[in-house]
């Protein structure tokens, strides 16, 4: 069952998995926790890609992006969200959140 979209700030837009840091949590620990909570995967190998800040109308986000090259488990939407694999070329046509858009350019440089 899908979550009630009326509770989402940006319903029907795609975003890379992740979430907020909990108090006293490292970025790496948050990455491990969030991917387990959201996608049911245990990550093994990661590499820092980039960080950015983005201003939305009501708030500002600071995001750290990592490449995950090795994981175990079957990726599923643990929080009833849809998940989809896209090639790097397809990402330009996906309705991503504005804060995630600069990641496409960075990914094209490293992939």
Residue pairs with C-beta under 8 A, 6 or more apart in sequence:
1 80
2 80
2 81
2 82
3 79
3 80
3 81
5 11
5 12
10 97
12 95
13 95
13 96
13 97
14 84
14 94
14 95
14 96
14 97
14 100
15 96
15 97
15 100
16 65
16 96
16 100
16 103
17 34
17 35
17 38
17 39
18 30
18 31
18 34
18 35
18 38
18 63
19 30
19 34
19 37
19 38
20 30
21 27
21 30
22 30
22 33
25 33
27 64
28 46
31 43
31 46
31 64
31 66
32 42
32 43
35 41
35 43
35 68
35 71
36 42
37 78
37 79
38 77
38 78
38 79
38 81
39 73
39 75
39 76
39 77
39 78
39 83
40 73
40 74
40 75
40 76
40 78
41 71
41 72
41 73
41 74
41 75
42 71
42 72
42 73
43 68
43 70
43 71
44 70
44 71
44 72
45 68
45 69
45 70
46 66
46 67
46 68
46 69
47 66
47 67
47 69
48 64
48 65
48 66
48 67
49 65
49 66
49 67
49 103
49 106
49 107
49 110
50 64
50 65
50 102
50 103
50 106
51 62
51 63
51 64
51 65
52 62
52 63
52 65
52 99
52 102
53 60
53 61
53 62
53 63
54 60
54 61
54 63
54 98
54 99
56 98
56 99
61 99
63 99
63 100
65 103
65 106
67 110
75 83
76 83
77 83
86 94
88 104
88 107
88 108
88 111
91 104
91 107
92 104
96 104
